Amino acid sequence: MLYIFIVVFSVYGPFDLIGAYTKAGAVEANLVNGARVKATGNIIRKEIKNDSTIYYVNDATLICENGTLTHTSFLFKLDSDKIPNKSKLNIEGNISLFKSATNEGGFDEKAYYNSLGYYFKLDEVRLKSVDAGIIAGFDILFRLNQNIQDVYNKCLSGEEAGFVGSVCIGNKSTLDVRLRDLFQMVGIAHILAVSGLHVSVVCMALYRLLRKGGLGFVISGFFAGCVAILYGMLTGGSISSVRAIGMFLIYLIADIIGEAYDSKTALAVMADLLLIENPLYINNSSFIFSFSAILSILYIVMPVSQMYRKIWDGRKRLRIYDDGFNYNKPPLHFRFIEWIMTSFVFSLTITVAMLPVVTFFYYETPVYSVLLNTLLLPLMPLILCFGLLGGFVGLLALPAAKVILIPAHIIIYFYELLASLFSKLPFSRAIVGKHSFILLVIYYVVLVLIANLASIVDYYRFKIKNVMPQTNPRRLLKERKSKLVVTLALLIVAAGIWLIPEKQGFEVDIIDVGQGDGIYISSGDGVRFFIDGGSTSSDAVGKYTLLPFLKYKGAGHIDYWFLSHMDLDHVSGVLELLDMGYRIDNIVLSAEIPEGETLMELLALADANNTNVLYMKQGDVCGTKHLSFSCVYPFEGMISDDINALSLSLAMKYDENCDGVVDYSGFFGGDIGAEQEQAIAASGLVGHVDLLKVSHHGSKFSSDPEFLSILSPDVAVISCAKVNRYGHPSAEAIERISVAAGQIYYTMNSGRVRARVGEVNGYIGEE
């Protein structure tokens, strides 16, 4: 446990006591993107993704211009999967450093791969030599995995084959993205990963079967342990499976030598072993989910489940007593109710316990996941058994495998049907946002107290107050039921409080969307605004950039979404979000906006989502008592063949105390050019602003000197991609802005730029 605390302090604290970031720092200091390097190393695993094979190389030596790096790790991609695992290779390639997230909520490629112990990848690789030798036999399990997946592909439909392959053998190469997203949306995506459930069903069942068959502890443990290790290697050796298999092996050792097995000790041992190998595992989502789930089961789920078990045992004893002490097997409906209730209590408690972990990574949680898991989790052992049996039998007799996999097909269909139905229910997801670490600690302290509340009350009553315990079995059963109901109710209340997003103050976030615009604005009084939202350099900017950011902010909806004009670099993400069903209450357009195909598409999607479409003309104001947006352009009746020239231009004013004094101001002009800026300057509708979102991404045809002089912004922000075909931002525009503005930020360098009263910062750094 001491080492775990040291790792946590080193990784999350101010001092890296154990050098957790040493390797990552050496890579950043010595390697440059695009540099050609030579490397040697050992392939430790490989996986197929999108018809390519990703090879993971460990214990590598890298020769580059700045010297030699040793004991590093990297990955590369090839079209072929023929290089055996455990091979030693000599390779050349171009360095490609992993990218950090540039917005809150976005996928941080660098942090993810660093947490797995990999620090860069090689592109445009050339294999100089591969030495497989006698260790080529280690590829047998990979080939076996692929052959079993082929059985699934031949016996089941595409998405079902991918589902069974992911669940049973950890093969995600054919996992249907739509199915994965659906399961994640409704809160059952965890069933797609190889975890402790697999070890329990496969390995523990085998061990107990061997013991019942009369084999001794040592022989049974040896065979079950070997199967566990081979199964872990077959399924790819994920962190969760390594943790589960390691704990199972400790259980076997304890059983063989006649010692009591302590799951808490086993969990700590496996955490130590994994963190000694790579301290940055403590940052990995799989590590956090796996260990958090077990800790939650030990300290929260088990106490509550034991409360229900006592109720069930009490009811069973009463039945025996009522039958005149003649034990009759409980009727089927009685056992069915027990099965459902046991599953429900477990599902509810683990869901509440894992809620902070889920929202830490996804910023949202499915509301109905408790019910779905109650219905679906008990069927998982059946999928595992039929899936594994069918996969191995199919290697010898494909027709027999098709018959064996029929129950799996039926169960998967049931899974998909229920998931689809639940995803369409109202309020199926609760977007929570990011909670502070202090709240997380308080939440878990409260949960542990609630889960053990009955025991605490009993201890206080019987040990301190010397109240005699209840002996009447019927009254005792009623008392236990009351305690369970109160406990579950308190858990639900705690979860409900956690689901409330933290209140936001006033802020303006200019998001890094690449070549485009996306500006999120919180009014400070609970109303959310957005200006534009699109990109021509980032694929699916709505799904992978805007939506994750909104979830991070706890924004389950946007009240007013202003769209300056219909160029895709300003609206593509909004179209995606509407198509996905994200709630936008009002879309605000210029009253002078010209017609076009994109506008027609937008209006159709808005109508399908019950989104109001409002039109602003010059002089109109939209906002709250603290925050207002005034339309200063285009002028009424204007027409133009250039849609940029008709961009909706807004002057923002924030009054924190409603005292009539503007505490923060800004200007947002879409893609207007110098001519339009001159007209706005001449209108007298604008003056000094604290924040200027530079028009047209810093085009040389915008940022008029007179306009900039009138605005004289304290901060100017340019939103564009580092590489774009327009030459944004232009040197001429930057020169003009530098004269008028106090500071210039570029999203391409700083990532997301956030402005608050008296404060401006970039997500990555300042420029």
Secondary structure, DSSP 4 states (H G I P E B T S, - for coil): -HHHHHHHHHHHSS--TT-TTHHHHHHHHH--TT-EEEEEEEEEEEEEETTEEEEEEEEEEEEETTEEEEEEEEEEEES---SPTT-EEEEEEEEEEPPPPSSTTS--HHHHHHHTT--EEEEEEEEEEEE-GGGGGGGHHHHHHHHHHHHHHHHS-HHHHHHHHHHHH---TT--HHHHHHHHHHT-GGGGS--HHHIIIIIIHHHHHHHHTT--HHHHHHHHHHHHHHHHHHTT--HHHHHHHHHHHHHHHHHHHTPPP-HHHHHHHHHHHHHHH-GGGGG-HHHHHHHHHHHHIIIIIHHHHHHHHHHHHHHHHHHHHHTTS---PPPHHHHHHHHHHHHHHHHHHHHHHHHHHHHHHHSEEETTHHHHHHHHGGGHHHHHHHHHHHHHHHTT-HHHHHHHTHHHHHHHHHHHHHHHHHHTSTT-EEE--PPPHHHHHHHHHHHHHHHTHHHHHHHIIIIIS-PPPP--HHHHHHHHHHHHHHHHHHHHHHHHHHTSPPPP-EEEEE---SSEEEEEEEESSS-EEEEEEEESSSTTHIIIIIHHHHHHTT-SEEEEEE-----HHHHHHHHHHHHHT-EEEEEEEETTPPP-HHHHHHHHHHHHTT-EEEEE-TT-EEE-SSEEEEEEESPTT---S-GGGG--EEEEEE-TTSSS--SEEEEE-TT--HHHHHHHHHHT-----SEEE-GGGG-TT---HHHHHHH--SEEEE---SS-TT-PSPHHHHHHHHHH-SEEEEHHHH-SEEEETTEEEESS---
